[in-house]
Amino acid sequence: MGESNNQTTHFVLIHGSASGAWAWYKVQTLLEEAGHSVKALDMSASVVNTKTLEEVVTFDQYNEPLIEFMANLPENEKVVLVGHSLGGFNLSFAMEKFPEKISLAIFVTAFLPDMVHPPSYMLEKLMEISPAVKDGWQGVVSSTGGYEAFMKATAFSLASTEDLTLQTLLRRPGSLFLESLSKANKFTNERFGSVLRDYVVCTEDLLVIPPFQRFMIEHNEVKEVMEIPGDHMAIVSRPKELTQCILELARKHA
C-alpha cells in the first residue's frame, strides 16, 4: 500500500468492548508495511492482559494500559490514537489527560463524547434509539450465551467466518462500564477539546448505526469525516479501505 508522506507516524490502536488488540492485525500489518510504527494495546481484562473483569470495576481501571503507555512516552514524542467502538472512550480520557502527546485522534465507528454531558451520555443515547444495543449488547459482551449469533447478526455482518471465529475464541467477558462513565467528569475544551479529532463513518454498521455516528459528529468539533462501506468490525472486514482513511487523515492532520 503506497503512502504519499515519507514521515513516520506512531499509531496507537485501541479495540472495543470484549475484543482485543488482535482485532487490528490486518490494519496493523498494512500500516507497518507503509513504513509506520504501530502499537495495538489490550485493555485491562482483555485477551492477554492478566487482570480479570472482577478486578476491573471502573473505566479508569479498564483504561490503565493506555494511560500507562501514554505516561511512558518520551517527552517530545506524539502519537496518533485510533479507537474503535468503545475504544472511543479510551481515546477521550487519554486526550483529557495527555493532550500534548497526541497529534490526532481518529474515531472508527467509535463513541465520541461531547463536552456538555457526562461521558456516558452518548452510550445512553444509543441505547435509546438502537434495539441491538438496548436489547443485547451489554448482556452479550458480559456473558457467553448467544454471543456468536448476536455478533454475526450485528457487528460482524460483513466479516469473514474466520474472523468471527477468532473473536469468539479469543474474547473474554467485557463491560460497557455505563455506571462508571456516568460518574466521570465531563471532558474539557481546554484539554480534550484541544486535540484534533477525525471520524471514520462505517455506513453498514448495524450496531453503532450510521445516523448515530453522524449525531456524535454533529455534537463535536470534528476536523474531517471519511466514510467506508463497512460493518461495525470494519477493522477486519474492510482493512484496506480503513487503512487508506487512517493514512490520509494522518497525512493531513497529524
Disulfide bonds with the S-S distance in Angstrom:
none
